[in-house]
Each structure stands twice: as C-alpha cells, then as structure tokens.
Amino acid sequence: MSTTQPLGRSAAAPPLRVRDQAREAAALIAFSAATACSLALALLLLTHLGSQG
C-alpha cells in the first residue's frame, strides 16, 4: 500500500464534502465546454478564412 498523500492535501485536512466535489466537477465541466467551444470556433474561423483565399 502507498502511504503518500495526494498533492495539496495534508494528513490533518478533513475529506472533501460532496458539495465541494460537485463544485469542482461543475467547474471542470464548464472549463471543458468552454475549451471545446473555443477550439471549434477557431477551426470554423480557419476553415472559413481558408475557403475565401
């Protein structure tokens, strides 16, 4: 068994509550969606600009 602690957590820190985990999950989902939309828009713009020339 490993005795190492995850990064950023001390041995005395209480475990994360469910609402904290849900908040982190929602932030990750929002970040992923924003990144995917940004990349899709960038590719669409590049395709549009490429078809004009």
C-alpha positions as CSV (number, residue, x, y, z in Angstrom):
1,M,0.0,0.0,0.0
2,S,1.1,3.5,-0.7
3,T,1.5,5.9,2.2
4,T,1.9,9.0,0.1
5,Q,-0.7,11.8,0.4
6,P,-2.2,13.5,-2.7
7,L,-0.7,16.8,-3.7
8,G,-2.1,19.8,-1.9
9,R,-3.7,17.8,0.9
10,S,-2.2,17.4,4.3
11,A,-2.7,14.5,6.6
12,A,-4.8,16.7,9.1
13,A,-7.1,18.0,6.4
14,P,-10.7,16.8,6.5
15,P,-12.0,14.9,3.5
16,L,-13.8,17.0,0.8
17,R,-17.6,17.3,1.2
18,V,-19.9,16.2,-1.5
19,R,-20.8,19.7,-2.4
20,D,-17.2,20.7,-2.7
21,Q,-16.6,17.7,-5.0
22,A,-19.7,18.7,-7.0
23,R,-18.5,22.3,-7.3
24,E,-15.1,21.1,-8.6
25,A,-16.8,18.8,-11.1
26,A,-19.0,21.6,-12.3
27,A,-16.0,23.8,-12.7
28,L,-14.2,21.1,-14.7
29,I,-17.3,20.6,-16.9
30,A,-17.6,24.4,-17.6
31,F,-13.9,24.6,-18.4
32,S,-14.0,21.6,-20.7
33,A,-17.1,23.0,-22.5
34,A,-15.5,26.5,-22.9
35,T,-12.3,24.9,-24.3
36,A,-14.2,22.7,-26.7
37,C,-16.3,25.6,-27.9
38,S,-13.3,27.9,-28.3
39,L,-11.4,25.2,-30.4
40,A,-14.5,24.6,-32.5
41,L,-14.9,28.3,-33.2
42,A,-11.2,28.7,-34.1
43,L,-11.4,25.8,-36.5
44,L,-14.6,27.1,-38.1
45,L,-12.9,30.5,-38.5
46,L,-9.8,29.0,-40.0
47,T,-11.9,26.9,-42.4
48,H,-13.9,30.0,-43.4
49,L,-10.8,32.1,-44.0
50,G,-9.2,29.3,-45.9
51,S,-12.1,28.9,-48.3
52,Q,-12.1,32.6,-49.2
53,G,-8.5,32.6,-50.5
